[in-house]
Amino acid sequence: VQLQASGGGLVQAGGSLRLSCVASGRDAYRTPMGWFRQAPGKEREFVATISGNGVGKLYADSVKGRFTISRDLVKNTEYLQMNSLKPEDTAVYYCAAGYYGADSNTVNYWGQGTQVTVSS
């Protein structure tokens, strides 16, 4: 599975961004997907995950109520709508696939990161 993420950028606190990640390849169809992020000097952390059929969703406590994960099964694409962004959301966001849950050790496929910067 190959993953191509996009949508990062610079935004002011309180603003919104939407990340996208397209999955391609033989095992891409309905693979569970998700997002992790890594801030400078910190370990990679779980953000959100979505099941293969799009029904199951999990979020990190730090983003609940502000971020929404979704997917388009036809396009093999997942999205992360990020609202009410805070400076502490600043990180490189990584698309992940082939797993479901919060443990990065279970991720089978990683995409390239996309930078999200939230200014105060």
C-alpha positions in Angstrom: 0.0 0.0 0.0 1.3 3.4 -0.9 0.0 6.5 0.9 0.1 10.1 -0.3 -0.8 12.7 2.2 -1.6 16.4 1.6 -3.3 19.4 3.1 -0.9 20.6 5.7 0.0 24.3 6.1 0.2 27.3 8.4 -2.9 28.5 10.2 -3.7 30.8 13.1 -5.0 29.4 16.4 -8.7 28.7 16.1 -8.5 28.0 12.5 -9.1 24.8 10.5 -7.3 22.6 8.1 -8.2 19.4 6.3 -5.7 16.7 5.7 -6.1 14.0 3.0 -4.4 10.7 2.4 -4.9 8.6 -0.7 -4.1 4.9 -0.4 -3.1 2.9 -3.5 -1.9 -0.5 -4.3 -3.1 -4.1 -4.1 -4.2 -4.1 -0.5 -5.5 -0.5 -0.3 -9.2 -1.2 -0.7 -10.9 -0.8 2.7 -7.7 -1.0 4.7 -8.1 0.6 8.1 -6.3 3.9 8.2 -5.4 6.7 10.6 -3.2 9.6 11.6 -0.3 10.1 13.9 1.7 13.2 14.6 5.2 14.1 15.8 6.2 17.4 17.3 9.8 18.5 17.5 11.6 16.7 20.3 8.6 14.5 21.0 7.6 10.9 20.2 5.1 10.1 17.5 1.6 10.0 19.0 -1.7 8.7 17.9 -4.3 11.2 16.6 -7.2 9.2 15.1 -8.0 6.0 13.3 -10.9 4.7 11.2 -12.0 1.2 10.4 -12.1 -0.3 6.9 -15.8 0.3 6.4 -15.6 3.8 8.0 -17.9 2.9 10.9 -15.3 2.5 13.7 -13.5 5.6 14.8 -11.1 6.3 17.6 -9.6 9.6 18.7 -6.9 10.8 21.1 -8.3 12.6 24.0 -6.4 15.7 23.0 -8.3 16.1 19.7 -11.7 14.8 20.6 -14.4 17.2 19.7 -12.1 19.2 17.5 -10.9 16.7 14.9 -13.0 14.4 12.7 -11.7 11.5 10.7 -13.6 10.2 7.7 -13.0 8.3 4.5 -14.3 7.9 1.0 -14.4 4.2 0.1 -14.6 4.8 -3.6 -11.6 7.0 -3.7 -9.6 5.0 -1.1 -9.0 8.3 0.7 -9.1 9.3 4.3 -9.5 12.8 5.7 -8.8 14.5 8.9 -10.8 17.7 9.5 -9.1 19.7 12.1 -11.0 22.6 13.7 -10.3 24.9 16.6 -6.6 24.3 16.1 -4.2 25.1 18.9 -0.5 25.9 18.8 0.1 22.5 20.5 -1.3 20.8 17.4 1.8 21.9 15.6 3.5 18.8 14.3 4.3 16.6 11.3 1.2 14.5 10.6 1.6 11.1 9.2 -0.9 9.0 7.4 -1.0 5.3 8.4 -2.7 2.3 7.1 -3.1 -1.5 7.5 -4.0 -1.2 11.2 -6.7 -0.1 13.5 -6.1 1.5 16.9 -3.7 3.7 18.7 -0.5 1.7 18.7 2.0 2.9 16.1 3.8 -0.5 16.4 0.9 -2.1 14.6 1.0 0.2 11.6 1.9 -1.7 8.4 2.2 1.3 6.1 3.3 4.9 6.6 2.9 7.8 4.3 5.2 10.8 4.1 4.5 13.5 6.7 2.7 16.7 6.1 3.6 19.7 8.3 0.9 21.5 10.2 1.9 24.7 12.0 -0.5 26.6 14.2 0.5 30.1 15.2 -0.7 31.8 18.3 
